[in-house]
Amino acid sequence: MTGKLVLENLKHRPMRSLLSILLIGVPVTLILCLVGLSHGFIEDSQKRQRGSGADILMRPKSSSFLSLNGAPIPEQLVGYMAKQPHVKMATGVYSVVVEGVTLFATGINYEEFTQMCGGFQFHSGGAFQRPDDVILDDYYADQTKAKLGDTINLLNAKWHVSGIMEGGKLTHIVVPLKTLQERLENAGKVNQIYLRLDDPANTAATVKYLTGIPALEGYPIISMENFTSLLNVNNIPALAGFIAVVMGIGVVIGFAVVCLSMYMAVLQRTREIGILKSLGASKGFILGIILSEAFFLGLGGTILGILMSYAAAALIHALKPASLPMTIAYDWWPIAGAITVAGALLGALYPGLTAAAHDPIEALSYE
Amino acid sequence: MSSGVSNGDIIQIRDLCKTYRVGKVDVPALRGVDLDVEKGHFLSIIGPSGSGKSTLFHIIGGLTPPTTGKVVVDGKDLSAMTDAARTRMRKRTVGFVFQKFNLLPNLTARDNIAVARYIGGTDAKPEPEFEEVLRLLGIGERLDHKPNALSGGEQQRVAIARAIVNHPAILLADEPTGNLDTENSKAVLEVLRDLNRRLGQTILMITHNPEAAAYGDSTVHMRDGRIADRT
C-alpha cells in the first residue's frame, strides 16, 4: 500500500515528478560522460599504441610517460637502437598535438613503420605519393568529413589526403616524418623511438639492458605493456580529482533538486499529511513516504541519466569520433546511481522530517 | 450531562480544560468540560463558532492533548498519553469524518478505504460484512473512482466508510453535512443513524444545524468552552 501511495503521489503531479527526474538525471549524465570520455581516451590510446606493433618505447629525456615535453631525440639514435641485441627493428616518429590532449599528427618513416605495425588497411587511397601527403584514419576522416584527394589544414599548413585507413595504428593522422620535421624546423629529430624485438619474451631483459647503456642515460625506456598499463585515470594529472568534483556537484544538485521538489510537495500536500495523521499514520510512516518518493525520483533520475549518456555518446561519436572517443561506463552505473540516490535521500530528509512533525489539526485546516 | 461514571461509558471526561497559545496570549478553548457517553450512543454536539466543539472533538480523537483534566476513551486515559500513543490510538479507536471530506485526492475511493485499513495495521481486504456496509452507504459501484469524479454526498459516504473500516470504538463526525445540499445532507445523516442503529456504532457529531442534531439520541449544547446543557 505504501508503494501505491508513493506511486500515486508521483503520478498526481507528473510535471513536477518529470522535471525532478530530468534535473536529477543531468548530473548522472555528466558523471557518466566524464568517466566514459576518460575511459574512451585511455582505451583508444592503449589500442593505438598496441597497434604500432612495437615491444619497447623510448621517449625524450625529461619527458613524462604521458607528455612528450623535453628535448627531442637525435634521429641518429634510431640506427643505434636498431643494432642493440634482440632488437629486430627500430623506427623514430615525431608526434605533435593537433587538438585537445590526445589528437596527434605523427610523422613516420612509412616503410619502417608499416613494416613494424604490419601495414595500414586502407578504405581508400594508399601510401604517401608526395611530401605533403597525409593519411587519415576513418575516425578523423569522419570527424572532419575529409575525403581522398582533399586538401586539409593541419598545423598551419596544407596537406593533401592520400589515403583513408582503418583506425588503431598509433595515431589518427599520419604524415611523412621528413616533411613534418622540416615544417616544425626540427630536422633530424624525433620524439619517440619504437623498437620491435626478435621475441617479445625478451622485452624485460632488453629494457633492463638498454637502460644500463651510459649513452642512453636519462631516456625513459619502457615496455609497451608497461606503458599502456600506465595509461589509466589515476595517472592522468588531475583527472581523478576532476571526476570527484563532478561527483560532488552531482550529489549537491541531486540534494538541492530533491530538497526543493519534496519541500514543495510537502507544502502542497500539507492537508493530505494531516489526513494520514488523522488515520493514525506515525511520523515514521510519513517520513517513509517522503523518502520513498525521493528514492524513486533518484532511481528515475539515474535511469534517465544513463539513457541521456547514451544520447550524449551517440552525439559525441557523430560529431567528434577522433577527438573525443567515449565509451559507455557500465561499471559506473551503480556508482552514479548510488551517489544520486544518496543525494536525493539527503535532500528529502528535511522536508520529510518537516512533514512528519506537522501538527495534524493545523495540517487538516491547511487550504 | 452526567457526573457519574458508568461501566458502559465509552467516553468519560472530567474537568477538561484546553488552552491554546496564540503568539504571547493564552486563549482558553475549553474551560472545564464534564461529559460521559455510553457505548452505542449517537450524541450530537451543537453550539456557536468558538464554543469549543471542535477542540473537544480533537481531544477525544487524540489529535491534540488536553491541558488539564481527565479524558478516558474506550478505557484509555488520553491525558497521560504521549504523542506517539495518541497516534496509535487513532488507528483503531476513533474514526474521523470531516466537513470537507478529506479524502486523499490521488487515490480511488477503494484505495482511500484501503489506506486506512493499512495504517490501522491490516493490509488484507475488509471482511465480507463490510460489503454490506458499503451497500448501506450506497457507494459499492463508485469505489474505483477518484474523489474528483464523485459528488459531495458520495465523497462523504466514502469518508464514512473509511472512518469505520477498522471498527473504531467511536466515530467522530465534524460538521459532516456542512458542505452538502439538503438531499445529500439527509442521506448522510440517515447513513449515520443506520450505522448507529444497525451496527451499534458510537457516534459523536458536531453540527450547527438543529435539524441535523435531531438525528442523534441526545444533544449537548456548548457555549464559551463549557457544556451549557444536554437534552
Chai-1 contact restraints between the chains, C-beta under 6 A:
chainA,res_idxA,chainB,res_idxB,connection_type,confidence,min_distance_angstrom,max_distance_angstrom,comment,restraint_id
A,M1,B,Y118,contact,1.0,0.0,6.0,A-B,restraint_1
A,E8,B,N106,contact,1.0,0.0,6.0,A-B,restraint_2
A,E8,B,L107,contact,1.0,0.0,6.0,A-B,restraint_3
A,H12,B,N106,contact,1.0,0.0,6.0,A-B,restraint_4
A,E272,B,L104,contact,1.0,0.0,6.0,A-B,restraint_5
A,I275,B,N102,contact,1.0,0.0,6.0,A-B,restraint_6
A,S278,B,F96,contact,1.0,0.0,6.0,A-B,restraint_7
A,L279,B,A116,contact,1.0,0.0,6.0,A-B,restraint_8
A,L279,B,I119,contact,1.0,0.0,6.0,A-B,restraint_9
A,G280,B,T87,contact,1.0,0.0,6.0,A-B,restraint_10
A,G280,B,R90,contact,1.0,0.0,6.0,A-B,restraint_11
A,G280,B,K91,contact,1.0,0.0,6.0,A-B,restraint_12
A,G280,B,I119,contact,1.0,0.0,6.0,A-B,restraint_13
A,A281,B,I119,contact,1.0,0.0,6.0,A-B,restraint_14
A,S282,B,T87,contact,1.0,0.0,6.0,A-B,restraint_15
A,P360,B,L63,contact,1.0,0.0,6.0,A-B,restraint_16
A,I361,B,H58,contact,1.0,0.0,6.0,A-B,restraint_17
A,I361,B,L63,contact,1.0,0.0,6.0,A-B,restraint_18
A,I361,B,T64,contact,1.0,0.0,6.0,A-B,restraint_19
